Amino acid sequence: MDYRRHFGQAIDRLRDERRYRVFADLERDSSRFPHARWRPDGPDGASRDVVIWCSNDYLAMGQHPDVIAAMSEAAHAFGVGAGGTRNISGNSHPLVKLEVELADLHGKESALAFTSGWVSNLAAISTIAQLLPDCLIISDALNHNSMIEGVKRSGAEKQIFNHNDMEHLEQLLKTAGHARAKLIVFESLYSMDGDIAPVKRICELAEEYNAMTYVDEVHAVGMYGPHGGGICEREGVMDRIDVIEGTLAKGFGTLGGYIAADQVIIDAVRSYAPSFIFTTALPPAVAAAAHAAVKLLKTSDVERLGQQRQVAQTKAALVAAGIPVMENPSHIVPVFVGDAELCKTASDMLLERHDIYIQPINYPTVARGAERLRITPTPAHTDAHVAALVGAMSDVWRRLGLPRKAPRISAAGYGAVAAE
C-alpha cells in the first residue's frame, strides 16, 4: 500500500475545499501586546510588526507582570517540568494552591486541574457518566468538540437538545423519567456566535427532573461575575450547578483546564479518569502563573471593565462602517463572510496589506456557509487600534465585495443562517 498517497489525498481535499490551514509565524511581544512580530518568509526571514485581533488571551493576562513574575519565580524555584503524573510525582505545591483557589472561585468543595480544557471535558464527562448507572447524557447541539468526545467516550446513551431550546430540553428530561440518572451538558457562552445559555432555566429544569448539571465556562471565566467566576456567578447559580468546568488558557492567560465540584465528584474523577491518571501534571511554574491570574481577577475589575469598553467600542465602530457584525451579548465579535475562500482571502489581505492578524474561521469549526472572522478585543487594544481595524476591514470589504448584512444565526445551529 502507498501509505503516503492517502495522507496526501486527504490534504488535497482540504485544499480543494479551501479549508487547508496555514499557521502564521508570530512572536508576541509581552511589553507591547497586542503587537507581535510576523515572519512571513520563515524563521530566519525578516519580520514585520502586526496587531493581533483574535487571541483567546481575552484579558491580556498572559502579559500581566504579576503573572509573568509568578511563572518566572516558580520556574527558578521548582524547575520547568512536573516530573511525571501525579500518581508518580505527587502534587506540586503550586498546583495544590491553584486548585484551592479554583474551588474558592466557584464556591465548590474541591477542584481538579488538567493539562488543557479539552482534556478536562473529555475526562470529566466520560468518567461521571460511566460511574452513574444507566446514565443518559442530554447535550446541547452546539457543544464544543471536547464535550462531544467526552460524551462519546463515556459509552452512555445520549440525546441532543436544540441549541438553548428549553422546551426541547424539558421534553427530553420528562421522557427520560425522574428516576433515571441524567447529566445535562452545556456551555455557558458559545464562542463562535457569542450567545449565552439560559443557565437559570437549565438549573430549574435539572432540579425539577432530578438531573445533574455540567457546564463548560471556558469562554466566560475571568470575564463575567464580580470575581470572574463566569456566567453562572453573574447569574447567581453557581451553587445550583453540579460541575463547573473552565480553562486557564483564555481569560486567565496561561495553560490548563479544570473542574470544580463537590469533593466526592472530584475524587471520583481523579481516581477513575485515565486521561488524568496517565497524563503528566501541569508544571509548577504554569500552576503558579495560573494561580496568580485567578487570584488577581477575583479582586480586580480593571481588566474586565477595560475589555467591556473596547468590545462595545469595536462593535459600534464596525457596525457604523457597514461591517456585518453578528449581534450577541458577549465579548465575541463575529464578522460574517459566508464563503471559505473569501474568508481566507480577507484574512490574508488584512495581514499582508494592513498588518492585522485575524485567523479565518471555516468548517468544521462552523458550518459551511457560516464562515467568519472572529474578533476578540482585549483591554490592551487602544482606541487607535480600533480605528485602524475599522479602516482596514472597510478596505478589505470594499475590495472583495463582501456581504454588508449580518446574518441571524438561528438556534438550530451555525449553518442555519437567515438574512435580517
JOWO-V788968 format. One record per residue. N is the residue number from 0. RES is the residue in one letter. D_LAST is the distance of its C-alpha to the last C-alpha in whole Angstrom. Layout:
BEGIN
n:N res:RES d_last:D_LAST
n:N res:RES d_last:D_LAST
END
This chain:
BEGIN
n:0 res:M d_last:52
n:1 res:D d_last:50
n:2 res:Y d_last:48
n:3 res:R d_last:47
n:4 res:R d_last:45
n:5 res:H d_last:43
n:6 res:F d_last:42
n:7 res:G d_last:41
n:8 res:Q d_last:39
n:9 res:A d_last:37
n:10 res:I d_last:36
n:11 res:D d_last:36
n:12 res:R d_last:33
n:13 res:L d_last:31
n:14 res:R d_last:32
n:15 res:D d_last:31
n:16 res:E d_last:28
n:17 res:R d_last:27
n:18 res:R d_last:27
n:19 res:Y d_last:31
n:20 res:R d_last:31
n:21 res:V d_last:33
n:22 res:F d_last:34
n:23 res:A d_last:34
n:24 res:D d_last:38
n:25 res:L d_last:37
n:26 res:E d_last:40
n:27 res:R d_last:38
n:28 res:D d_last:40
n:29 res:S d_last:41
n:30 res:S d_last:42
n:31 res:R d_last:39
n:32 res:F d_last:36
n:33 res:P d_last:33
n:34 res:H d_last:35
n:35 res:A d_last:37
n:36 res:R d_last:39
n:37 res:W d_last:37
n:38 res:R d_last:40
n:39 res:P d_last:39
n:40 res:D d_last:42
n:41 res:G d_last:43
n:42 res:P d_last:45
n:43 res:D d_last:48
n:44 res:G d_last:46
n:45 res:A d_last:45
n:46 res:S d_last:42
n:47 res:R d_last:39
n:48 res:D d_last:38
n:49 res:V d_last:34
n:50 res:V d_last:31
n:51 res:I d_last:30
n:52 res:W d_last:26
n:53 res:C d_last:26
n:54 res:S d_last:29
n:55 res:N d_last:29
n:56 res:D d_last:32
n:57 res:Y d_last:29
n:58 res:L d_last:32
n:59 res:A d_last:34
n:60 res:M d_last:37
n:61 res:G d_last:38
n:62 res:Q d_last:39
n:63 res:H d_last:41
n:64 res:P d_last:44
n:65 res:D d_last:45
n:66 res:V d_last:44
n:67 res:I d_last:45
n:68 res:A d_last:48
n:69 res:A d_last:48
n:70 res:M d_last:48
n:71 res:S d_last:50
n:72 res:E d_last:53
n:73 res:A d_last:52
n:74 res:A d_last:53
n:75 res:H d_last:56
n:76 res:A d_last:57
n:77 res:F d_last:56
n:78 res:G d_last:55
n:79 res:V d_last:52
n:80 res:G d_last:52
n:81 res:A d_last:52
n:82 res:G d_last:55
n:83 res:G d_last:54
n:84 res:T d_last:52
n:85 res:R d_last:53
n:86 res:N d_last:55
n:87 res:I d_last:57
n:88 res:S d_last:57
n:89 res:G d_last:56
n:90 res:N d_last:53
n:91 res:S d_last:53
n:92 res:H d_last:54
n:93 res:P d_last:51
n:94 res:L d_last:49
n:95 res:V d_last:50
n:96 res:K d_last:49
n:97 res:L d_last:46
n:98 res:E d_last:45
n:99 res:V d_last:47
n:100 res:E d_last:44
n:101 res:L d_last:41
n:102 res:A d_last:43
n:103 res:D d_last:43
n:104 res:L d_last:40
n:105 res:H d_last:38
n:106 res:G d_last:41
n:107 res:K d_last:43
n:108 res:E d_last:46
n:109 res:S d_last:46
n:110 res:A d_last:44
n:111 res:L d_last:44
n:112 res:A d_last:43
n:113 res:F d_last:42
n:114 res:T d_last:42
n:115 res:S d_last:38
n:116 res:G d_last:35
n:117 res:W d_last:35
n:118 res:V d_last:38
n:119 res:S d_last:38
n:120 res:N d_last:35
n:121 res:L d_last:37
n:122 res:A d_last:40
n:123 res:A d_last:39
n:124 res:I d_last:37
n:125 res:S d_last:40
n:126 res:T d_last:43
n:127 res:I d_last:42
n:128 res:A d_last:41
n:129 res:Q d_last:44
n:130 res:L d_last:46
n:131 res:L d_last:45
n:132 res:P d_last:46
n:133 res:D d_last:44
n:134 res:C d_last:41
n:135 res:L d_last:37
n:136 res:I d_last:35
n:137 res:I d_last:31
n:138 res:S d_last:29
n:139 res:D d_last:25
n:140 res:A d_last:23
n:141 res:L d_last:22
n:142 res:N d_last:25
n:143 res:H d_last:27
n:144 res:N d_last:29
n:145 res:S d_last:32
n:146 res:M d_last:31
n:147 res:I d_last:31
n:148 res:E d_last:34
n:149 res:G d_last:36
n:150 res:V d_last:35
n:151 res:K d_last:36
n:152 res:R d_last:39
n:153 res:S d_last:40
n:154 res:G d_last:41
n:155 res:A d_last:40
n:156 res:E d_last:38
n:157 res:K d_last:34
n:158 res:Q d_last:31
n:159 res:I d_last:27
n:160 res:F d_last:25
n:161 res:N d_last:21
n:162 res:H d_last:20
n:163 res:N d_last:20
n:164 res:D d_last:21
n:165 res:M d_last:24
n:166 res:E d_last:25
n:167 res:H d_last:25
n:168 res:L d_last:27
n:169 res:E d_last:29
n:170 res:Q d_last:30
n:171 res:L d_last:31
n:172 res:L d_last:33
n:173 res:K d_last:35
n:174 res:T d_last:36
n:175 res:A d_last:37
n:176 res:G d_last:40
n:177 res:H d_last:41
n:178 res:A d_last:44
n:179 res:R d_last:42
n:180 res:A d_last:41
n:181 res:K d_last:38
n:182 res:L d_last:36
n:183 res:I d_last:32
n:184 res:V d_last:31
n:185 res:F d_last:27
n:186 res:E d_last:26
n:187 res:S d_last:25
n:188 res:L d_last:23
n:189 res:Y d_last:21
n:190 res:S d_last:21
n:191 res:M d_last:19
n:192 res:D d_last:15
n:193 res:G d_last:18
n:194 res:D d_last:17
n:195 res:I d_last:20
n:196 res:A d_last:22
n:197 res:P d_last:23
n:198 res:V d_last:27
n:199 res:K d_last:29
n:200 res:R d_last:28
n:201 res:I d_last:29
n:202 res:C d_last:32
n:203 res:E d_last:32
n:204 res:L d_last:32
n:205 res:A d_last:34
n:206 res:E d_last:37
n:207 res:E d_last:37
n:208 res:Y d_last:37
n:209 res:N d_last:39
n:210 res:A d_last:37
n:211 res:M d_last:37
n:212 res:T d_last:34
n:213 res:Y d_last:34
n:214 res:V d_last:31
n:215 res:D d_last:30
n:216 res:E d_last:29
n:217 res:V d_last:30
n:218 res:H d_last:27
n:219 res:A d_last:28
n:220 res:V d_last:31
n:221 res:G d_last:33
n:222 res:M d_last:29
n:223 res:Y d_last:29
n:224 res:G d_last:32
n:225 res:P d_last:35
n:226 res:H d_last:36
n:227 res:G d_last:34
n:228 res:G d_last:34
n:229 res:G d_last:30
n:230 res:I d_last:28
n:231 res:C d_last:30
n:232 res:E d_last:33
n:233 res:R d_last:30
n:234 res:E d_last:29
n:235 res:G d_last:33
n:236 res:V d_last:33
n:237 res:M d_last:35
n:238 res:D d_last:38
n:239 res:R d_last:37
n:240 res:I d_last:35
n:241 res:D d_last:38
n:242 res:V d_last:37
n:243 res:I d_last:35
n:244 res:E d_last:35
n:245 res:G d_last:34
n:246 res:T d_last:34
n:247 res:L d_last:37
n:248 res:A d_last:35
n:249 res:K d_last:32
n:250 res:G d_last:32
n:251 res:F d_last:36
n:252 res:G d_last:36
n:253 res:T d_last:39
n:254 res:L d_last:39
n:255 res:G d_last:39
n:256 res:G d_last:38
n:257 res:Y d_last:39
n:258 res:I d_last:39
n:259 res:A d_last:40
n:260 res:A d_last:41
n:261 res:D d_last:45
n:262 res:Q d_last:48
n:263 res:V d_last:48
n:264 res:I d_last:45
n:265 res:I d_last:45
n:266 res:D d_last:49
n:267 res:A d_last:48
n:268 res:V d_last:45
n:269 res:R d_last:48
n:270 res:S d_last:51
n:271 res:Y d_last:49
n:272 res:A d_last:46
n:273 res:P d_last:47
n:274 res:S d_last:45
n:275 res:F d_last:46
n:276 res:I d_last:50
n:277 res:F d_last:50
n:278 res:T d_last:48
n:279 res:T d_last:49
n:280 res:A d_last:48
n:281 res:L d_last:46
n:282 res:P d_last:49
n:283 res:P d_last:50
n:284 res:A d_last:49
n:285 res:V d_last:45
n:286 res:A d_last:46
n:287 res:A d_last:47
n:288 res:A d_last:44
n:289 res:A d_last:42
n:290 res:H d_last:44
n:291 res:A d_last:44
n:292 res:A d_last:40
n:293 res:V d_last:40
n:294 res:K d_last:43
n:295 res:L d_last:41
n:296 res:L d_last:38
n:297 res:K d_last:39
n:298 res:T d_last:41
n:299 res:S d_last:39
n:300 res:D d_last:35
n:301 res:V d_last:36
n:302 res:E d_last:34
n:303 res:R d_last:31
n:304 res:L d_last:31
n:305 res:G d_last:31
n:306 res:Q d_last:28
n:307 res:Q d_last:26
n:308 res:R d_last:26
n:309 res:Q d_last:26
n:310 res:V d_last:22
n:311 res:A d_last:21
n:312 res:Q d_last:22
n:313 res:T d_last:21
n:314 res:K d_last:17
n:315 res:A d_last:18
n:316 res:A d_last:19
n:317 res:L d_last:17
n:318 res:V d_last:14
n:319 res:A d_last:16
n:320 res:A d_last:17
n:321 res:G d_last:14
n:322 res:I d_last:14
n:323 res:P d_last:11
n:324 res:V d_last:12
n:325 res:M d_last:10
n:326 res:E d_last:11
n:327 res:N d_last:14
n:328 res:P d_last:17
n:329 res:S d_last:20
n:330 res:H d_last:21
n:331 res:I d_last:19
n:332 res:V d_last:17
n:333 res:P d_last:16
n:334 res:V d_last:14
n:335 res:F d_last:13
n:336 res:V d_last:15
n:337 res:G d_last:14
n:338 res:D d_last:18
n:339 res:A d_last:21
n:340 res:E d_last:23
n:341 res:L d_last:21
n:342 res:C d_last:21
n:343 res:K d_last:24
n:344 res:T d_last:25
n:345 res:A d_last:23
n:346 res:S d_last:25
n:347 res:D d_last:28
n:348 res:M d_last:27
n:349 res:L d_last:26
n:350 res:L d_last:30
n:351 res:E d_last:32
n:352 res:R d_last:31
n:353 res:H d_last:30
n:354 res:D d_last:32
n:355 res:I d_last:29
n:356 res:Y d_last:28
n:357 res:I d_last:25
n:358 res:Q d_last:25
n:359 res:P d_last:23
n:360 res:I d_last:21
n:361 res:N d_last:22
n:362 res:Y d_last:23
n:363 res:P d_last:24
n:364 res:T d_last:23
n:365 res:V d_last:19
n:366 res:A d_last:19
n:367 res:R d_last:19
n:368 res:G d_last:16
n:369 res:A d_last:14
n:370 res:E d_last:17
n:371 res:R d_last:17
n:372 res:L d_last:19
n:373 res:R d_last:20
n:374 res:I d_last:21
n:375 res:T d_last:23
n:376 res:P d_last:25
n:377 res:T d_last:28
n:378 res:P d_last:31
n:379 res:A d_last:33
n:380 res:H d_last:30
n:381 res:T d_last:31
n:382 res:D d_last:29
n:383 res:A d_last:31
n:384 res:H d_last:29
n:385 res:V d_last:26
n:386 res:A d_last:26
n:387 res:A d_last:28
n:388 res:L d_last:25
n:389 res:V d_last:22
n:390 res:G d_last:25
n:391 res:A d_last:25
n:392 res:M d_last:21
n:393 res:S d_last:21
n:394 res:D d_last:24
n:395 res:V d_last:22
n:396 res:W d_last:19
n:397 res:R d_last:21
n:398 res:R d_last:24
n:399 res:L d_last:22
n:400 res:G d_last:19
n:401 res:L d_last:16
n:402 res:P d_last:12
n:403 res:R d_last:11
n:404 res:K d_last:7
n:405 res:A d_last:7
n:406 res:P d_last:6
n:407 res:R d_last:6
n:408 res:I d_last:10
n:409 res:S d_last:11
n:410 res:A d_last:15
n:411 res:A d_last:16
n:412 res:G d_last:16
n:413 res:Y d_last:15
n:414 res:G d_last:15
n:415 res:A d_last:13
n:416 res:V d_last:9
n:417 res:A d_last:6
n:418 res:A d_last:4
n:419 res:E d_last:0
END
